[in-house]
Amino acid sequence: MVEEALIRLAKVLIADHEMKASEGDLDSIVINFAQDIVMLAADAPLVVGIDAFREFYAGLLQTGKLIFTHDYTGAEVMGDSVVLYGVARGTIEPVSGDVESFANNFIITVKQTSNGLKIWRAAFAAVGD
């Protein structure tokens, strides 16, 4: 029962991230991430720490409006952390040009911090054809 509640709270955090990303408010997005975030994204340098994450995400937001959702394949509780995995799907609406769709496999670890649940580790890779 406790595990189910922790998984549910982790998914609420991710849903909040989806909403804040679609609004494009960088400060609100960063709040959901741990200070010691580590993120791996395809064709990008490893992102280590909240300052590097802020810089990475600011660049992402400059490409256009992001709208996406996470479709979960599974979730596992490990101590006070939750590992979520599945496929994130969405669109990037560039300032100029055509809307681009994307689908990324993901693994996200959410952990309990002194400031509540935060996204702590994340890895994304494009879904193969």
C-alpha positions as CSV (number, residue, x, y, z in Angstrom):
1,M,0.0,0.0,0.0
2,V,2.8,2.4,0.9
3,E,4.6,1.6,-2.4
4,E,1.4,2.2,-4.4
5,A,1.0,5.6,-2.7
6,L,4.7,6.6,-3.5
7,I,4.2,5.5,-7.1
8,R,1.1,7.6,-7.4
9,L,2.8,10.7,-5.9
10,A,5.7,10.2,-8.3
11,K,3.3,10.2,-11.3
12,V,1.6,13.3,-9.9
13,L,5.0,15.0,-9.9
14,I,5.6,14.0,-13.5
15,A,2.1,15.2,-14.5
16,D,2.9,18.6,-12.9
17,H,6.2,18.7,-14.9
18,E,4.3,18.0,-18.1
19,M,1.9,20.9,-17.3
20,K,4.7,23.3,-16.4
21,A,6.7,22.4,-19.5
22,S,3.7,23.1,-21.7
23,E,3.4,26.5,-20.0
24,G,7.1,27.2,-20.7
25,D,7.9,28.7,-17.3
26,L,11.5,27.7,-16.6
27,D,11.4,28.6,-12.9
28,S,8.3,26.4,-12.3
29,I,9.9,23.5,-14.3
30,V,13.2,23.6,-12.3
31,I,11.3,23.4,-9.0
32,N,10.4,19.8,-9.7
33,F,14.0,18.7,-10.0
34,A,16.6,17.8,-7.4
35,Q,19.6,20.0,-6.9
36,D,21.8,17.0,-7.9
37,I,19.8,16.0,-11.0
38,V,21.6,13.9,-13.6
39,M,20.0,13.6,-17.0
40,L,21.0,11.8,-20.1
41,A,19.4,12.8,-23.4
42,A,20.3,11.6,-26.9
43,D,22.8,13.8,-28.8
44,A,23.4,16.0,-25.8
45,P,26.2,16.2,-23.1
46,L,25.4,14.6,-19.8
47,V,23.5,17.2,-17.6
48,V,24.8,17.2,-14.0
49,G,23.3,19.5,-11.4
50,I,20.5,22.0,-11.3
51,D,22.4,24.8,-13.0
52,A,23.3,22.6,-16.0
53,F,19.7,21.4,-16.1
54,R,18.3,24.9,-16.1
55,E,20.6,25.8,-19.0
56,F,19.7,22.6,-20.9
57,Y,15.9,23.2,-20.4
58,A,16.2,26.9,-21.3
59,G,17.6,25.8,-24.7
60,L,14.9,23.3,-25.1
61,L,12.2,25.9,-24.5
62,Q,13.8,28.2,-27.0
63,T,13.1,25.7,-29.7
64,G,9.3,26.1,-29.2
65,K,6.3,25.1,-27.2
66,L,6.6,21.6,-25.7
67,I,3.5,19.5,-25.1
68,F,4.0,15.9,-23.9
69,T,2.8,13.1,-21.7
70,H,4.5,10.0,-20.2
71,D,2.9,6.6,-20.9
72,Y,4.1,4.3,-18.2
73,T,5.2,0.7,-18.9
74,G,6.2,0.2,-15.3
75,A,7.2,1.6,-11.9
76,E,9.3,0.2,-9.1
77,V,9.9,1.5,-5.5
78,M,13.5,1.3,-4.3
79,G,13.8,2.6,-0.7
80,D,12.5,6.2,-0.8
81,S,12.8,6.4,-4.6
82,V,10.5,5.4,-7.5
83,V,11.8,4.3,-10.9
84,L,9.3,5.0,-13.6
85,Y,9.8,3.9,-17.2
86,G,7.9,3.9,-20.5
87,V,7.5,6.2,-23.5
88,A,7.1,10.0,-23.5
89,R,5.2,11.3,-26.5
90,G,4.5,14.8,-27.6
91,T,5.1,17.7,-29.9
92,I,7.4,20.6,-30.3
93,E,5.7,23.6,-31.8
94,P,8.5,25.7,-33.2
95,V,8.3,29.5,-33.3
96,S,8.5,29.1,-37.1
97,G,8.1,25.9,-39.1
98,D,6.1,22.7,-38.8
99,V,5.0,21.0,-35.6
100,E,7.3,18.1,-34.8
101,S,6.2,14.9,-33.1
102,F,8.5,12.9,-30.9
103,A,8.5,9.7,-28.9
104,N,11.2,8.9,-26.4
105,N,11.8,5.9,-24.2
106,F,12.5,7.1,-20.7
107,I,13.7,6.0,-17.3
108,I,13.1,8.5,-14.5
109,T,14.0,8.2,-10.8
110,V,12.0,10.3,-8.4
111,K,13.4,10.6,-4.8
112,Q,12.3,12.0,-1.5
113,T,14.3,15.1,-0.6
114,S,14.0,17.6,2.3
115,N,11.9,19.6,-0.1
116,G,9.5,16.7,-1.0
117,L,9.6,14.4,-4.0
118,K,11.9,15.6,-6.8
119,I,13.0,14.2,-10.2
120,W,16.5,13.0,-9.5
121,R,17.7,10.9,-12.5
122,A,16.4,10.9,-16.0
123,A,17.4,9.2,-19.3
124,F,15.7,9.6,-22.7
125,A,16.3,8.0,-26.0
126,A,14.3,8.1,-29.2
127,V,12.0,5.2,-29.9
128,G,13.4,3.2,-32.7
129,D,11.5,2.7,-36.0
